[in-house]
Amino acid sequence: MQKIFNKLIDSYIDNKVGIAADFLSESLASHLKENLITLYSNQQMSSAKTGNDSAIRQNKLVRGDKIYWLDRTHNNTYENDFFDLMDSFVSYLNMTCYTGITGYEFHYTLYEKGSFYKKHFDQFRNNESRQYSMIMYLNSDWEEGDGGELRVYHSDNEQNIPPVNGKSVFFKSSELEHEVLLTNKSRMSITGWLKVN
């Protein structure tokens, strides 16, 4: 995995957005997607909100995804395999880049057809614990025209990233505004943040 970790880190250093194909193996991505679809079918996913603490709110005009938090206490084999992968990545990131990451949080994300997430930063105004944002895509059959691209706003240009299966995207939570463009079919991912205390 070091080669994939290095690709993610090196592309982040080059462009402020790290991208690595096959960060999730095809098998793990498939099993996580099955978990997500089961949760969605059983109506266990919740409409996502914005803000935190007393400022938390739901606004479908800003954000239309549904989420379900991953947790080792679920004792799900594939979620735990994902956490093992993240433990390896965080350890490697701290060792090579001295980032001081002490934890993380991740959720399954599903955008139904016609949903989106308007331009935003990932770091809260009143809490700087989120240091890096990560997205791992679970869309094995994504095609151009399906929508749901991640649009990242750099100082001098915009970057559109297609949500292709297994791909990981990595960037500083406080630095880059971004949005999820309108989806023309269901779009699935695992989304989360590497954090410091």
N, C-alpha and C positions, 0 to 999 in steps of 0.2 A: 504493500500500500504506500510505501514511502514515495514512490515515483508519482502516484496520483496526488498525494499530499503536497509534494514539491510543486507540481503543476498548479495546484490551487493557490498556493502561497506566492509562487513566482508571478503568476498572472495578476494577483492582487497588487504586488509591489509595482508591476509595470503599469497598471491601468486603474488602480483603486477598486477593481472588481475582479475577484478571483473566479475562474470558471474551470471546472474539470469534468470531463465526460467520465462516466462509469465510476463515479465516487461510490455509488451504490451498485453492487453487483446486480446482474439481471435477475438472479434468483431472489435476492433480498428485496429488491424493488417490487418484484411480483408479489411476494408474500405480504409486504407492507400495504400494497395496493389492495389486496384481498381483505386485509384487516379494515382498511378505510371504507371499502365498499360495504362490508358487513355492518360496521358502525352506522353508516349512513342509512342503510336499508332498515336497520332496527331503530332509527330515529334517536340515536344516542349522541349525535353531533349537535352542537349549539351554535346559534348565530353569533358571530364574532362581534366584539365591541371595540371601541377606541378609548384611550385614556387609561388611567389607573387610579386606585384608591377611591376617593370621593368624586373624582372627575370622570369615572367610567361611564360610558353611554353607548347606546346602540343607534346607528344611523345608516339605514340602507342606501341613502344617497351618497354616502362616503365609502361604505364597505359592505360587501354582500356575501362574504365567504362564511362557511360553516367549519367549526373546529372541534377537535377532541384532543386533550392533553395526553401525551405519552408519559408513562410512569413505570419504573421497575416493579412497583407493587402490583401491577397487573399480572405479573408472572407470565407474560406473553413471550414465547421463544424469540419471535422476530423483532419485537420491540427491544428485547434485551440484547439481541445481536446488533441492532442499530446503536444502542447505548455503548456496547463494547467498541464499536467502530469510532464513535465520538470520543470515548475515553482515549483511544489511541491517537486520534487526531489532535485533541487538546494537549496531550502529553508531548507530542511532536512539535506542535505550535509553540508551546511554552519553552521547550528545550532549544528550538532553533531561532525563535524570534523574541523571547523573553517577554511574552504578553501578560503573564500573571493571571491567566484565566483560572477561576476557582470553581466554576459550575456552569450549568447550562439549563435551558428549558426548551422543549420542542412540542409541537402539536401537529396532528394531521390537519390538512386543510383541503376543503373542497369548494371550488367555485362552480355553482350551477350555471347552465347556459344563461347568458344575459347578465351575469354579475361581473363585478370589477372591484378595485380598491383604488381610490383617488390618491393623488400625489401626497406623500408623507415622509417623515423621518421615523425611524424605529425606536430611537431613544426618547424616553419620557423627559419632559421639562423639569420634573421634580425628582428624578431618580436616574442616575448615570450608570447603573449597574450593567446595563446591556452595552457590551463593547463591540461585538461583531454579530452581524446577521448572517444566517445560513438558510438556504433553501435547497432541498433535494426533490427532484421532480419524479413523478410516478405515472407519466403519460406515455405508455408504450406505443400508442397509435397516433401520436400527435402529427398533424400535417399543417403546412402553411395554409392559412385561411381559417384555422380553428380558433385563432385569437388567444387571449390569455398571456401574451408575452409580458415579461417583466421589462418595464421601461425605466432605465436609470438615467438620472439627470446629472451629467458632468458640467463643469463650469463653462465649457465651450461646445458641447454637443450632447446628443441623446443617444443612448445605446439600448437597442431592443434585443432581449434574450429569449429565444423560444424555449418553452417548458418541456424539453425533451427528456424522455425516461432515463433515470440514472444520473443525470447531470446535477452537479452541485454549483451553487453560486454563493460567494462569500465577500462581504464588504463591511466597512466600519459603520456601525449603527447610527452614529451621530453625524456622519459626513455627507452622505448622498441621499438626496430625495429620490423617491422611486414610486412607481405605481404598477398595478396589474391592469392591463388593458382589457377591454370588454371580451368576455369569453363567448364563443359561438358553440361550444360543447363543454361538457364537464371537464374541469381542470383540477388535477390532484397533486399534492405535494406533502412533504414534511417541512415545516417552517419553524425556525427558532433562533435562539440567541446564545452566544457564549458570553458569560457574565463574570464580573468581579464582585467581591463582597463590598 
